[in-house]
Amino acid sequence: MASERAHTPSRNLIVILISFHRYMSNWGTSIPCCQTLAIRRGIFDHKLPTYTDRAMKLTVPSARSFKRGQAIIFISSSLVVSVGLMGLVVDLGWAYWRKEAAKTASEAAAGAAAATVMTSIGFTCGLSVQCMSETACPENPVKPPSDALQAGCLYAKNNGFVNGGRQTVTYSAGTSSGPVTGVNPAYWVSYTVKESIPQLFSAVLGKNWGQVAARTTTGVFLDPFGACIYALDPTASPGLTGVGTTNVTSTCGIYVNSNASNAFEAKGGTQISATASRVVGNYNITGGGSISPLPSTGQQAVTDPFLGVAQPDITGKSCDSNGISGGQTVDAHGGIYLICGNITLTGNATQTFKSGIYVVKNGGITWNNGHVKGSNVMFFMTGSSYTGVSIAGNVDVQLSAFSSGDYRGILFFQDRTLPTSAPSSSFTGGSTQILNGSLYFPTTLVVYTGGAQNTQSYTGIVARLVNFKGTSYLYADSNGQNTGLGLPKVGFFE
């Protein structure tokens, strides 16, 4: 017992040395690994030359053994984080792909709805277009769709999204208070597509579901300076003129491409009123004339609005008629009817033209009396012996162009290959001349008097030169359905 008590201080020293060794090993101290320490009656002999019979031996564990245990702890702790990060990468990639799919579906839906509604006559809620707060698409949209908004739902379905299960498809539409401040279309429509998607590796962190969503808003935009009168010649002096007792009232704009100092001219009491006028050159007002408002000068020339419309192809086609005169009904059966000669009407008879394209080759049109009727028609004027169009006297003309298709809004189409020296055309039938469509004479002069104050007729004039006489009324075609001019544009803005 006495011997054990005598060694008590030595045991205490051993504990101190072990603690010191552990402390220094963490700091990289170079105490030899597993060295043998001799403790002799409380005296530490560092050189350890010999051991006495009272000596004790102690083997101290190495620092590497302690560090090996720490590594296991660190690896175990980081494994969960590593798997979670891997899951985050996978889930983010999947969510991005589904987000793009939802975006594609919403864009297709909104674009289809706006494109369908742009042919409406006017944009009035409840009358020509539908306006509503957020509404869910049917789970199974039918084909063909019943209206423009259902067309959007059908396009969303065709792109893989329906209103059911983990997906929702909703829409809203209106003519005011659009979803984007500062953007004011005539009509807007918005589609929102959402989908709940399951999480894969991220579920390790307790996140089992995610959601992707996309909203697209499109609008139908009208041109505030939409024109229905175009004078295309770049140097004519003047390009557009009114002479004498002329009074023109237009609820649409006027474009004059001439760079002359008198490109737009009002002389001798001519009164011209339009929503806006734009001139490349300048204007000239003399002899009590007026233009209201005054034209904007120094403007950029505008492109021929019908330049991209292909001319009817009559290659190899035989004549269906050598000329038409007097009262009769002509039927093109929705196709092309080739008249090799003239169309004339001078007596008090009626000529009726069924739907189709009437090509007048090597001749012209003269209507001086009687009645002329036709809807969904176009007259194409061509040939080396072209003599122009003349509508005058007491003739009653009621004609309308195609409301859709390649020749939408073009009522008279003059061959672009005809020279500028070709005969002019005169549409001077007055108030009984109701032409719903555009007069397209890109290389020749058009003289015009027509329209009625109390009868809206949508007439457009696109010609090399334009000359107004007498009293005329021209009304804006808000969606281009009648004249093919001022066509509204569909744009994405959200």
MARMAR-104450 format. One record per residue (C-alpha): residue number from 1; residue in one letter; chain; x, y, z. Coordinates in nm, 4 decimals. Each point is the difference from the previous one (the first is absolute). Layout:
N
resi;resn;chain;px;py;pz
NUM;A;A;X;Y;Z
...
This chain:
494
resi;resn;chain;px;py;pz
1;M;A;0.0000;0.0000;0.0000
2;A;A;0.2890;0.2295;0.0854
3;S;A;0.1582;-0.0784;-0.3379
4;E;A;-0.3217;0.0875;-0.1875
5;R;A;-0.0343;0.3242;0.1913
6;A;A;0.3637;0.0813;-0.0835
7;H;A;-0.0847;-0.0280;-0.3711
8;T;A;-0.3027;0.2240;0.0144
9;P;A;0.1920;0.3146;-0.1095
10;S;A;0.1468;-0.2007;-0.2896
11;R;A;-0.3471;-0.1025;-0.1185
12;N;A;-0.1095;0.3611;0.0133
13;L;A;0.2995;0.0938;-0.2123
14;I;A;-0.0948;-0.2721;-0.2481
15;V;A;-0.3471;0.1485;-0.0382
16;I;A;0.1540;0.3427;-0.0548
17;L;A;0.2388;-0.1338;-0.2629
18;I;A;-0.2772;-0.1801;-0.1876
19;S;A;-0.2102;0.3145;-0.0056
20;F;A;0.3007;0.2038;-0.1117
21;H;A;0.0749;-0.2503;-0.2760
22;R;A;-0.3584;0.0191;-0.1308
23;Y;A;0.0060;0.3789;0.0070
24;M;A;0.3312;0.0256;-0.1827
25;S;A;-0.0924;-0.2630;-0.2552
26;N;A;-0.2891;0.2221;-0.1144
27;W;A;0.2495;0.2788;-0.0657
28;G;A;0.2456;-0.2184;-0.1856
29;T;A;0.2617;-0.0249;0.2765
30;S;A;0.2692;-0.2556;-0.0739
31;I;A;-0.0281;-0.2221;0.3015
32;P;A;0.1036;-0.3458;-0.1275
33;C;A;-0.2864;-0.2374;-0.0642
34;C;A;-0.0438;-0.2866;0.2388
35;Q;A;0.3223;0.0849;0.1897
36;T;A;0.0650;-0.1786;0.3323
37;L;A;-0.0038;0.2265;0.3010
38;A;A;0.1674;-0.1014;0.3266
39;I;A;-0.1335;0.1322;0.3248
40;R;A;0.2301;-0.0597;0.2949
41;R;A;-0.1240;0.1171;0.3287
42;G;A;-0.1452;0.3154;-0.1456
43;I;A;0.3096;0.0803;-0.2099
44;F;A;-0.0365;0.0164;-0.3816
45;D;A;0.3155;-0.1233;-0.1717
46;H;A;-0.0343;0.1188;-0.3664
47;K;A;0.3032;-0.1992;-0.1269
48;L;A;-0.1228;-0.3236;0.1587
49;P;A;0.3327;-0.1848;0.0069
50;T;A;-0.1140;-0.2654;0.2416
51;Y;A;-0.2968;-0.1110;0.1985
52;T;A;0.0089;-0.0707;0.3695
53;D;A;-0.2058;-0.2598;0.1714
54;R;A;-0.2288;0.2834;0.1112
55;A;A;-0.0477;0.1260;-0.3552
56;M;A;-0.3333;0.0076;-0.1774
57;K;A;-0.0568;-0.0178;-0.3769
58;L;A;-0.2713;0.1973;-0.1879
59;T;A;-0.0847;-0.0105;-0.3691
60;V;A;-0.1698;0.3227;-0.1177
61;P;A;-0.2475;-0.0290;-0.2976
62;S;A;0.1042;0.1911;-0.3140
63;A;A;-0.1681;0.3218;-0.1267
64;R;A;-0.0886;-0.1787;-0.3245
65;S;A;-0.2369;-0.2286;0.1868
66;F;A;-0.1924;0.2977;0.1359
67;K;A;-0.0183;0.1685;-0.3442
68;R;A;-0.1379;-0.3154;-0.1632
69;G;A;-0.3104;0.0227;0.2144
70;Q;A;-0.0550;0.3662;-0.0897
71;A;A;0.0008;-0.0783;-0.3764
72;I;A;-0.2759;-0.2565;0.0426
73;I;A;-0.2134;0.2572;0.1767
74;F;A;0.0593;0.2632;-0.2688
75;I;A;-0.0778;-0.2399;-0.2873
76;S;A;-0.3170;-0.1202;0.1689
77;S;A;-0.1152;0.3579;0.0618
78;S;A;0.0693;0.1202;-0.3573
79;L;A;-0.1656;-0.2975;-0.1677
80;V;A;-0.3510;0.1349;0.0652
81;V;A;0.1010;0.3425;-0.1294
82;S;A;0.1595;-0.1487;-0.3134
83;V;A;-0.3077;-0.2064;-0.0824
84;G;A;-0.2184;0.3044;0.0621
85;L;A;0.2092;0.2154;-0.2357
86;M;A;-0.0101;-0.2732;-0.2635
87;G;A;-0.3763;-0.0131;0.0343
88;L;A;-0.0217;0.3787;-0.0258
89;V;A;0.1895;-0.0027;-0.3303
90;V;A;-0.2181;-0.2767;-0.1440
91;D;A;-0.3228;0.1602;0.1180
92;L;A;0.0989;0.3458;-0.1258
93;G;A;0.0741;-0.1444;-0.3442
94;W;A;-0.3335;-0.1795;-0.0084
95;A;A;-0.1843;0.3102;0.1225
96;Y;A;0.1695;0.2155;-0.2657
97;W;A;-0.1031;-0.2387;-0.2771
98;R;A;-0.3614;-0.0055;0.1188
99;K;A;0.0052;0.3787;0.0426
100;E;A;0.0995;0.0405;-0.3646
101;A;A;-0.2763;-0.2416;-0.1033
102;A;A;-0.2539;0.2029;0.1975
103;K;A;0.1296;0.3200;-0.1580
104;T;A;-0.0369;-0.1461;-0.3479
105;A;A;-0.3576;-0.1072;0.0753
106;S;A;-0.1010;0.3405;0.1404
107;E;A;0.1534;0.1837;-0.2974
108;A;A;-0.1772;-0.2269;-0.2487
109;A;A;-0.3322;0.0442;0.1800
110;A;A;0.0187;0.3790;0.0294
111;G;A;0.1253;0.0413;-0.3562
112;A;A;-0.2750;-0.2175;-0.1452
113;A;A;-0.2728;0.1833;0.1902
114;A;A;0.1247;0.3439;-0.1047
115;A;A;0.0480;-0.1033;-0.3628
116;T;A;-0.3548;-0.1348;-0.0094
117;V;A;-0.1582;0.3097;0.1517
118;M;A;0.1911;0.2511;-0.2164
119;T;A;-0.2480;-0.0530;-0.2837
120;S;A;-0.2858;0.1305;0.2163
121;I;A;-0.1818;0.3098;-0.1133
122;G;A;0.0892;0.2378;0.2791
123;F;A;0.1030;-0.0966;0.3513
124;T;A;-0.2971;0.0429;0.2292
125;C;A;-0.0438;-0.2271;0.3016
126;G;A;-0.3061;-0.2210;-0.0268
127;L;A;-0.0655;0.1033;-0.3584
128;S;A;0.2935;-0.0897;-0.2211
129;V;A;0.2434;-0.1395;0.2584
130;Q;A;-0.0158;-0.1819;0.3348
131;C;A;0.1245;0.1666;0.3171
132;M;A;0.0271;-0.1880;0.3287
133;S;A;0.1965;-0.0464;0.3175
134;E;A;0.2147;-0.3089;0.0554
135;T;A;-0.1878;-0.3062;-0.1263
136;A;A;0.1057;-0.3629;-0.0181
137;C;A;0.0234;-0.1739;-0.3355
138;P;A;-0.2113;-0.3148;-0.0382
139;E;A;0.1831;-0.3210;0.0837
140;N;A;-0.0518;-0.1295;-0.3521
141;P;A;-0.0275;0.2884;-0.2535
142;V;A;-0.1992;-0.0947;-0.3068
143;K;A;0.1004;0.0409;-0.3615
144;P;A;-0.0925;0.2213;-0.1761
145;P;A;-0.0043;0.2592;0.2818
146;S;A;-0.3187;0.1974;0.0585
147;D;A;0.1761;0.3372;0.0364
148;A;A;0.3405;0.1663;0.0089
149;L;A;0.0649;-0.0719;0.3681
150;Q;A;-0.0866;-0.3666;-0.0397
151;A;A;0.2418;-0.0070;-0.2927
152;G;A;0.2704;0.0987;0.2481
153;C;A;-0.0980;-0.2847;0.2313
154;L;A;0.0236;-0.2421;-0.2906
155;Y;A;0.3499;0.1221;-0.0874
156;A;A;0.1075;-0.0459;0.3629
157;K;A;-0.1284;-0.3568;-0.0159
158;N;A;0.1869;-0.0644;-0.3242
159;N;A;0.3154;0.1073;0.1827
160;G;A;-0.0544;-0.2470;0.2849
161;F;A;-0.1917;0.2048;0.2604
162;V;A;-0.3633;-0.0395;0.1035
163;N;A;-0.2018;0.1198;0.2939
164;G;A;-0.0004;-0.3184;0.2084
165;G;A;0.2128;-0.2212;0.2227
166;R;A;0.3242;0.1716;0.0946
167;Q;A;-0.0515;0.2685;-0.2702
168;T;A;-0.2103;0.3171;-0.0180
169;V;A;-0.0662;0.2217;-0.3020
170;T;A;-0.1866;0.3295;0.0487
171;Y;A;-0.0626;0.3093;-0.2091
172;S;A;-0.1212;0.3566;0.0350
173;A;A;-0.0744;0.2681;-0.2604
174;G;A;-0.1124;0.3594;-0.0327
175;T;A;0.0178;0.3301;-0.1855
176;S;A;0.1210;0.2135;0.2912
177;S;A;0.1978;-0.0327;0.3223
178;G;A;0.2539;-0.2331;-0.1531
179;P;A;0.2400;-0.1931;0.2227
180;V;A;0.3008;0.2117;-0.1034
181;T;A;0.0014;0.3682;0.0904
182;G;A;0.0646;0.2329;-0.2927
183;V;A;-0.0943;-0.2504;-0.2714
184;N;A;-0.3407;0.0734;-0.1516
185;P;A;-0.1081;-0.2375;-0.2746
186;A;A;-0.3457;0.0080;-0.1506
187;Y;A;-0.0498;-0.3465;0.1456
188;W;A;0.2150;-0.2263;0.2182
189;V;A;-0.0145;-0.3627;0.1033
190;S;A;0.2089;-0.1805;0.2620
191;Y;A;0.0573;-0.3724;0.0583
192;T;A;0.1547;-0.1488;0.3144
193;V;A;0.1305;-0.3572;0.0014
194;K;A;0.1042;-0.1759;0.3227
195;E;A;0.1222;-0.3490;0.0844
196;S;A;0.0914;-0.1740;0.3263
197;I;A;0.3031;-0.2197;-0.0512
198;P;A;0.1320;-0.2737;0.2350
199;Q;A;0.3471;0.0473;0.1464
200;L;A;0.2527;-0.2810;-0.0281
201;F;A;0.3196;0.0162;0.2062
202;S;A;-0.1124;0.3221;0.1698
203;A;A;-0.2571;-0.2095;0.1810
204;V;A;0.2898;-0.1044;0.2274
205;L;A;-0.0228;0.3506;0.1453
206;G;A;-0.3752;-0.0280;0.0440
207;K;A;-0.1079;0.1895;-0.3161
208;N;A;-0.2311;-0.2354;-0.1872
209;W;A;-0.1714;0.2370;-0.2485
210;G;A;0.0882;0.3103;-0.2001
211;Q;A;-0.1996;0.2226;-0.2358
212;V;A;0.0788;0.1673;-0.3306
213;A;A;-0.2145;0.2730;-0.1538
214;A;A;0.0040;0.2186;-0.3114
215;R;A;-0.2245;0.2863;-0.1063
216;T;A;-0.0139;0.1585;-0.3438
217;T;A;-0.2021;0.3069;-0.0963
218;T;A;-0.0561;0.1052;-0.3589
219;G;A;-0.1757;0.3045;-0.1353
220;V;A;-0.1659;0.1158;-0.3185
221;F;A;0.1488;0.3379;-0.0885
222;L;A;-0.1486;0.2508;-0.2415
223;D;A;0.2096;0.2514;-0.1894
224;P;A;-0.0996;0.3459;0.1318
225;F;A;0.1136;0.1500;-0.3318
226;G;A;-0.1512;-0.2722;-0.2159
227;A;A;-0.0450;0.1295;-0.3531
228;C;A;-0.2566;-0.0838;-0.2641
229;I;A;0.1469;0.2323;-0.2660
230;Y;A;0.3483;-0.0590;-0.1431
231;A;A;0.1686;0.2013;-0.2774
232;L;A;0.3082;-0.2093;-0.0844
233;D;A;0.1993;0.1988;-0.2568
234;P;A;0.3288;0.1150;0.1601
235;T;A;0.0498;0.3185;-0.2046
236;A;A;-0.3406;0.1028;-0.1389
237;S;A;-0.0944;0.3672;0.0130
238;P;A;-0.2601;-0.0308;0.1440
239;G;A;-0.0495;-0.3571;0.1189
240;L;A;-0.3464;0.0678;0.1462
241;T;A;-0.2171;0.2951;-0.0929
242;G;A;-0.3480;0.1484;0.0215
243;V;A;-0.1099;0.2637;-0.2472
244;G;A;-0.3094;0.2187;-0.0132
245;T;A;-0.3044;-0.0587;0.2165
246;T;A;0.1260;-0.3115;0.1710
247;N;A;-0.0899;-0.1155;0.3486
248;V;A;0.1638;-0.3138;0.1385
249;T;A;-0.0849;-0.1411;0.3431
250;S;A;0.2093;-0.2950;0.1135
251;T;A;-0.0029;-0.1701;0.3390
252;C;A;0.3317;-0.1621;-0.0895
253;G;A;0.3418;0.1307;-0.0964
254;I;A;0.1750;0.1146;-0.3182
255;Y;A;0.3563;-0.0919;-0.1046
256;V;A;0.1796;0.1817;-0.2827
257;N;A;0.3384;-0.1395;-0.1030
258;S;A;0.1023;0.2851;-0.2299
259;N;A;0.2976;0.2123;0.1057
260;A;A;-0.1192;0.3002;-0.2034
261;S;A;-0.0651;0.3395;0.1583
262;N;A;-0.3658;-0.0316;-0.1008
263;A;A;-0.0350;-0.3749;0.0577
264;F;A;-0.3393;0.0522;0.1696
265;E;A;-0.2013;0.2774;-0.1585
266;A;A;-0.3364;0.1668;0.0749
267;K;A;-0.0996;0.2686;-0.2518
268;G;A;-0.2999;0.2104;-0.0875
269;G;A;-0.2201;-0.0588;0.3011
270;T;A;0.0881;-0.3668;0.0546
271;Q;A;-0.0740;-0.1096;0.3581
272;I;A;0.1703;-0.3191;0.1171
273;S;A;-0.0518;-0.1379;0.3500
274;A;A;0.1671;-0.3186;0.1233
275;T;A;0.1096;-0.1459;0.3330
276;A;A;0.3660;0.0523;-0.0962
277;S;A;0.2129;0.0715;-0.3051
278;R;A;0.3641;-0.0866;-0.0542
279;V;A;0.2066;0.1350;-0.2873
280;V;A;0.3588;-0.0696;-0.1012
281;G;A;0.0321;0.3425;-0.1627
282;N;A;-0.2226;0.2990;0.0719
283;Y;A;-0.3560;0.1192;-0.0537
284;N;A;-0.1467;0.2921;-0.1939
285;I;A;-0.3279;0.1780;0.0826
286;T;A;-0.1252;0.2744;-0.2320
287;G;A;-0.3208;0.1733;-0.1072
288;G;A;-0.1954;-0.0527;0.3228
289;G;A;0.0802;-0.3683;0.0343
290;S;A;0.0597;-0.1751;0.3327
291;I;A;0.1467;-0.3210;0.1388
292;S;A;-0.0981;-0.0927;0.3538
293;P;A;0.2044;-0.0773;0.1970
294;L;A;0.3039;0.1321;-0.1815
295;P;A;0.2160;-0.2843;-0.1338
296;S;A;0.3151;-0.1162;0.1751
297;T;A;0.2837;0.0667;-0.2451
298;G;A;0.3411;-0.1562;-0.0443
299;Q;A;-0.1341;-0.3461;0.0794
300;Q;A;0.1394;-0.3336;-0.1097
301;A;A;-0.1503;-0.1502;-0.3128
302;V;A;-0.2373;-0.2896;0.0633
303;T;A;0.0075;-0.3313;-0.1798
304;D;A;-0.2742;-0.0975;-0.2399
305;P;A;-0.2359;-0.1864;0.2374
306;F;A;-0.0921;-0.2540;-0.2691
307;L;A;0.3493;-0.0521;-0.1387
308;G;A;0.0174;-0.3530;0.1379
309;V;A;-0.3291;-0.1112;-0.1550
310;A;A;0.0554;-0.2261;-0.3008
311;Q;A;-0.1836;0.0776;-0.3205
312;P;A;-0.2526;-0.2553;-0.1272
313;D;A;0.1627;-0.2559;-0.2275
314;I;A;-0.1809;-0.0362;-0.3309
315;T;A;0.2798;-0.1768;-0.1837
316;G;A;-0.1498;-0.2371;-0.2554
317;K;A;-0.3575;0.0914;0.0885
318;S;A;-0.2502;0.0383;-0.2821
319;C;A;-0.2508;0.2814;-0.0206
320;D;A;-0.3282;-0.0668;0.1758
321;S;A;-0.1580;0.2984;-0.1752
322;N;A;0.0899;0.2459;-0.2747
323;G;A;-0.1785;0.2815;0.1806
324;I;A;-0.2986;0.0704;0.2233
325;S;A;-0.2637;0.2616;-0.0699
326;G;A;-0.3542;0.0704;0.1093
327;G;A;-0.1833;-0.1629;0.2853
328;Q;A;0.1093;-0.3511;0.0939
329;T;A;0.1351;-0.2154;0.2774
330;V;A;0.3577;-0.1206;-0.0226
331;D;A;0.1177;-0.2901;0.2145
332;A;A;0.3684;-0.0715;0.0583
333;H;A;-0.0914;-0.2919;0.2283
334;G;A;0.2512;0.1239;0.2574
335;G;A;0.2877;-0.0256;-0.2453
336;I;A;0.1462;0.2131;-0.2799
337;Y;A;-0.2211;0.1232;-0.2841
338;L;A;0.1972;0.1367;-0.2959
339;I;A;-0.1642;0.2748;-0.2055
340;C;A;0.1912;0.0771;-0.3200
341;G;A;-0.1496;0.3390;-0.0754
342;N;A;-0.2139;0.2596;0.1760
343;I;A;-0.2666;0.0096;0.2686
344;T;A;-0.2572;0.2677;-0.0781
345;L;A;-0.3365;0.1083;0.1341
346;T;A;-0.1772;0.3054;-0.1365
347;G;A;-0.3696;-0.0785;0.0176
348;N;A;-0.2258;-0.0270;0.3006
349;A;A;0.0846;-0.3662;0.0554
350;T;A;0.1674;-0.2062;0.2718
351;Q;A;0.3296;-0.1813;-0.0099
352;T;A;0.0633;-0.2466;0.2801
353;F;A;0.3347;-0.1599;0.0669
354;K;A;0.0125;-0.3154;0.2096
355;S;A;0.2918;-0.0719;0.2330
356;G;A;0.3332;-0.0334;-0.1767
357;I;A;0.2847;0.1758;-0.1800
358;Y;A;-0.0872;0.1742;-0.3278
359;V;A;0.3015;0.0599;-0.2230
360;V;A;-0.0516;0.2698;-0.2638
361;K;A;0.2676;-0.0488;-0.2651
362;N;A;0.0623;0.2480;-0.2830
363;G;A;-0.2968;0.2132;0.0879
364;G;A;-0.1575;0.2017;0.2778
365;I;A;-0.3162;0.0619;0.2010
366;T;A;-0.2613;0.2663;-0.0738
367;W;A;-0.3069;0.0353;0.2216
368;N;A;-0.1985;0.3163;-0.0747
369;N;A;-0.3535;-0.1003;0.0936
370;G;A;-0.2053;-0.2801;0.1493
371;H;A;0.0888;-0.2216;0.2974
372;V;A;0.3136;-0.2012;0.0767
373;K;A;0.0073;-0.2503;0.2853
374;G;A;0.2496;-0.2481;0.1356
375;S;A;0.1509;-0.1264;0.3231
376;N;A;0.3231;-0.1913;0.0644
377;V;A;0.1335;0.1098;-0.3367
378;M;A;0.3168;0.1483;-0.1455
379;F;A;0.0619;0.1526;-0.3444
380;F;A;0.3539;-0.0450;-0.1345
381;M;A;0.0917;0.2379;-0.2834
382;T;A;0.2768;-0.1075;-0.2388
383;G;A;0.1136;-0.0201;-0.3614
384;S;A;0.1831;0.2204;-0.2473
385;S;A;-0.3308;0.1502;-0.1185
386;Y;A;-0.1192;0.0952;0.3476
387;T;A;-0.2370;0.3002;-0.0088
388;G;A;-0.0665;0.0689;0.3675
389;V;A;-0.3118;0.0102;0.2168
390;S;A;-0.2748;0.2615;-0.0277
391;I;A;-0.2935;0.0235;0.2414
392;A;A;-0.2102;0.3123;-0.0468
393;G;A;-0.3480;0.1404;-0.0512
394;N;A;-0.2961;-0.1400;0.1858
395;V;A;0.1304;-0.3502;0.0414
396;D;A;-0.0856;-0.1841;0.3219
397;V;A;0.3021;-0.2087;0.1017
398;Q;A;-0.0013;-0.2348;0.2996
399;L;A;0.3219;-0.2041;0.0027
400;S;A;0.2017;-0.1589;0.2794
401;A;A;0.3361;-0.1756;0.0026
402;F;A;0.1001;-0.3297;0.1559
403;S;A;-0.0033;0.0140;0.3792
404;S;A;0.2665;-0.2710;0.0330
405;G;A;0.2618;-0.1797;-0.2014
406;D;A;0.2916;0.1207;-0.2115
407;Y;A;-0.1990;0.2836;-0.1566
408;R;A;-0.1701;0.1177;0.3149
409;G;A;-0.1236;0.3559;-0.0421
410;I;A;0.1162;0.0558;-0.3617
411;L;A;-0.2929;0.0877;-0.2249
412;F;A;0.1860;0.1237;-0.3111
413;F;A;0.3553;-0.1200;-0.0701
414;Q;A;0.1971;0.1566;-0.2880
415;D;A;0.2881;-0.2032;-0.1446
416;R;A;0.3269;0.1323;0.1472
417;T;A;0.1807;-0.0533;-0.3304
418;L;A;-0.2079;0.2628;-0.1794
419;P;A;0.1979;0.3168;-0.0769
420;T;A;-0.0608;0.3343;0.1716
421;S;A;-0.1259;0.1236;-0.3367
422;A;A;-0.2961;-0.2421;0.0142
423;P;A;-0.3480;0.1566;0.0129
424;S;A;-0.1295;0.1416;0.3280
425;S;A;-0.3118;-0.1260;0.1759
426;S;A;-0.2962;0.2084;0.1126
427;F;A;-0.2314;-0.0978;0.2849
428;T;A;-0.2395;0.2959;0.0014
429;G;A;-0.3387;-0.1595;0.0586
430;G;A;-0.0715;0.2247;0.3000
431;S;A;-0.2225;-0.0960;0.2913
432;T;A;-0.1435;-0.3053;-0.1777
433;Q;A;0.3456;-0.1464;-0.0447
434;I;A;0.0546;-0.2268;0.3014
435;L;A;0.3281;-0.1860;-0.0298
436;N;A;0.1018;-0.2110;0.2984
437;G;A;0.3581;-0.0799;-0.0863
438;S;A;0.3218;0.1546;-0.1240
439;L;A;0.0725;0.1448;-0.3425
440;Y;A;0.3546;-0.1161;-0.0697
441;F;A;0.1611;0.1729;-0.3006
442;P;A;0.3733;0.0025;0.0782
443;T;A;0.1214;0.1547;-0.3288
444;T;A;-0.2862;0.2261;-0.1059
445;L;A;-0.2259;0.2895;0.1094
446;V;A;-0.3286;-0.0419;0.1848
447;V;A;-0.2611;0.2778;-0.0086
448;Y;A;-0.2564;-0.0429;0.2756
449;T;A;-0.3414;0.1327;0.1010
450;G;A;-0.2154;-0.2279;0.2098
451;G;A;-0.1472;-0.1166;0.3249
452;A;A;-0.2914;0.1346;0.1987
453;Q;A;-0.0196;0.1890;0.3271
454;N;A;-0.2729;-0.2193;0.1424
455;T;A;0.1212;-0.3317;-0.1448
456;Q;A;0.3336;-0.1244;0.1199
457;S;A;0.1998;-0.1433;-0.2872
458;Y;A;0.3489;-0.1257;0.0677
459;T;A;0.2016;0.1054;-0.3042
460;G;A;0.3776;0.0001;-0.0182
461;I;A;0.2058;0.1649;-0.2741
462;V;A;0.3551;-0.1179;-0.0732
463;A;A;0.1246;0.1540;-0.3234
464;R;A;0.2985;0.1647;-0.1594
465;L;A;-0.1909;0.3280;-0.0054
466;V;A;-0.3299;0.1047;0.1646
467;N;A;-0.2309;0.2795;-0.1110
468;F;A;-0.3177;0.0886;0.1922
469;K;A;-0.2980;0.1717;-0.1608
470;G;A;-0.3362;0.0942;0.1445
471;T;A;-0.1185;-0.1359;0.3362
472;S;A;0.1421;-0.3205;0.1442
473;Y;A;-0.0317;-0.1925;0.3245
474;L;A;0.2447;-0.2693;0.1038
475;Y;A;-0.0326;-0.1915;0.3264
476;A;A;0.2679;-0.1715;0.2039
477;D;A;0.0059;-0.3770;-0.0214
478;S;A;0.0944;-0.0816;0.3584
479;N;A;0.1123;-0.3565;-0.0650
480;G;A;0.0836;-0.0006;-0.3699
481;Q;A;-0.2722;-0.2497;-0.0807
482;N;A;-0.1564;0.2183;-0.2681
483;T;A;0.3002;0.1754;-0.1557
484;G;A;0.2990;-0.2121;0.1042
485;L;A;0.1526;0.3227;0.1384
486;G;A;0.0731;0.0896;0.3581
487;L;A;0.0073;-0.3650;0.0933
488;P;A;0.0300;-0.0399;0.3756
489;K;A;0.3148;-0.1599;0.1341
490;V;A;0.0343;-0.2670;0.2647
491;G;A;0.2815;0.0516;0.2474
492;F;A;0.1284;-0.1787;0.3103
493;F;A;0.0611;0.2394;0.2870
494;E;A;0.0179;-0.2259;0.3066
